[in-house]
């Protein structure tokens, strides 16, 4: 039974999953897009969108909350200086998931998650 099981397990422990999503969010904010599996992309979307919403706020507490997840100072400052203000007028939905097909090695469904332009 999956009572109150909200997130995908991704065959990892909770610490490993949290580190994976933090690293993927860092890569997403650095490169504006990440190619990964569909399940990981769907798990990354709410994490990334909450971080962008905090960056839109821009205050000190929001910056400290973001830096708990994003450990790279360059990416964190880019999130607050470029990405947050870019989505200032948008009420949500900052990312897009595009399905790419099957991976050659194990036939896993792959997808590209990217930040929108405006």
C-alpha positions, 0 to 999 in steps of 0.5 A: 500500500502506498498510503501517504507516499508522496514522492517517487523512491527512485531506488535510493535512500532518502539522503541519496534522493535529496542529494540527487535532486539538489545536484540536478537542480544545480545543473539545471540552473547552471545550464538551463536544461538537463537530460535525464529520465522522465521519473527524475525530471518529474521529481526535479520539477517541484524542487526547482520551481520552489527554489525559483519562487524563493529567488523571486522573493529575493530576501535574506531568508529566501537566500538562506533557504535556497543555499541549503539546497544549492551549495554552489555560490555561483549558481545561487547568485545566478539564481537570484540575479538572473533567473528569479527576476526573469520570472517575476511576472510569471505566477508559476510553471517555470520549467518544461519537460520534453520527452526524448524517447528511449535511452540506447543502453537500457531503454529508459524513457528520457526527457529534457527538463528546461527553464522557460525563456520568459 
